[in-house]
Amino acid sequence: DALVADGVDAAVADRSARAAHGDLDRARLLATDERLALRLAAWAEIPGRLDGTGATVDEIVAARRADIDSAAEPLETRQQAEREALEERVERYGERGAGARHLEERHKRQSRRLRTDEVRMGLAEMAQTYRQVVVGDPPPDLDLTADEAAAAVDRIWPAVDALVRNPNEELLLQALLLDLPPARR
């Protein structure tokens, strides 16, 4: 409702709110992200692409990390503008201790949070794909039993929980994807 009140299209607001998992600031960011739907679709198709090989997992993880890097570009642009404004203030007014260290620390936290939120969003999208199998509406490229799909969902949530410990996202995703059942074709 808050996004719609901000003038965001209702369908975009709904998709953004669902992807943000209750975080209004993130939902506002996602509402302006033209590539959100593509990233969500890429995460949703992962279960159908798994074939049990490390090569496929490596390819999938590399592509999702590139998507995460791409999603971080607007934040990095804003952070660069903040750094430039600080440098201008220091140059213009000769401020010492103008907060460069605090600014850099805040930027690191923001960047880490964005990356974690992107992985959390993606894992939730994967879980939703497996849930479709459980309720009897599987995607055409995913041939799993309901029990296999339910077990896959049970494997995803510990990875989501592990995100609070700032794990190496590449290793986390690789380990998870290697542990999920391959889609039979």
N, C-alpha and C positions, 0 to 999 in steps of 0.2 A: 504494500500500500504506500509505503514511504517513497519508493522509486517511482510509482505512478504519479504520486503527488509532485515529484520533482520533474515530471514531464516525460518520463521514460515510457515507451510503448509497453502495453500490458504483457505481451508475449515475451519481450526482451526482459522485462522486469521479473517475470515468473522464472525464466531460465536463470537469470543472474542470481536471484534470491535463493533458488534451490542449490546452485553451485557454491554459493557463499556460506551455506550451512548456518544461517542466522547472524552472520557478521555484516551489519549494515554498511560499514565503510568498504569492506571487500565487495559487497553487492553493488555499491555505487561504482567502484572501479571496474567490475566485470560488465556492468551495463554499458560502459563506453568501449568495451573491448570487442572489436569487430571479428576477432579470430576465436572468440570463446566457443562458439558452436563447433568449429573445426577441431579444437582441442578436446572438447567433450566427446565428439564422435571418434576421435583417434583413441582415446582411452577406452571407450565402449567396445571398440572392435578388437582389443587385445585378446580377450578370451578365445575368439575365433581364429586368431593367428597363431596361437601357441601350438607347437608341434613336438615339444619335448626336447628340442635341441638348444644348446647354449648359443649357437650362432643366431638363431631367431630371437632369442631373449636379448642378446647383445644389440641386435639391430633395433628391436623395439625400444629398449632403454635409451639408446643413443638418440632415437627420434623424439622420444618424450622429453629428454633433457634439453634438446634443441628447442622444443616447444616452450619449455619452462624459461629458457634463456630469452626467447622471443617475448614471452609474456612480461618479462622483467624490464623490457626496454622503456616503457613509459615512466616507470619508477626511476630508472637510471637517468633519464632525461631530466626529470624533476630534481633529482639529487644533484646533478651537475649544475643546474641553475642555482640551487641553494649554495653550492660551493663557490660559484662565481660571485654571487651576491655577498658572501662573507669576505672573499678576497677583495672585492671592491670597497667594502666598508673598512677593511684593515688598511688598504692603500689610501683611501680618502681621509680617514680620521685617525689613522695610526693606532688603532686599537690593539693593544697587546692582550693576549689571553682572551681573544674574541670568541672562543668556543669552538675552535676548529676540531679539537679532540672529541668534544661532546657531539658535534655534528657528525663526525665520522663514525662514532659509536652508534648513534641513532640510525645512520644510513645502513650500517651492517645489520642491525636488528631488523630494520624494515625489509632489507633484501632477503634475509634468512626467513622471515615470516612469510614473505610472498612465495618463496620456493616451497616452504612447508605447506602452505595453503594450497598451492597448485598440486602437489603430490597427494594431499588429503582429498582434494576434489576429484582427482583422477582415480584414486583407489575406490572412492564412493561410486564413481561412474562404472568402474569394472564390477563392483559388487552388484550394482543394479542390473547389469547384463546377466550375471549368474542368477539373480533373483527371477528374471524373466523365465529362465529354464525351470526353476522350482515351481512357478505358478502355471506352467504349461504353455507359455508363449515364447518359445526360444527363438533367437535370431536364426536365420537360415544357415549361417556358417558355423553354428555351434551345436554339435551332436554329443550331448552329455546327458547322463541320467540326472534326475532330480537330486539324488543322493550325492552324486559327484559335484553338482553345482552348489548344493548346500555346504558341502565340505570346503569348497573353494571360498565361499563367503566367510566361513569360519577361519580360514587361513589369512584372509585379507585384513580382518580387524586387528589382530596383533601387530601387523605392520603399521596400521594407522596409529595405534597406541604408541608404537616405538618412535613416532615422529617427535614426541615431546623431548626426547633425549638427543635431538639433533644428529641423527645418524648420517652416514655417507649415503646420500639418496641413490646413487648408482648401485652400490652394493645391496642396499635394502631392496630395491626393485628387482635386481637380478636374482637375489635369493628367493624372493616371493614368487616371481614368474616361473622360476625353475621348479618350484614346489606345487604349482597349480596344474590341474589335469590338462593334457593336450586335447585339443578339439579333434574329434575323429572326422574324417572326410570320406 
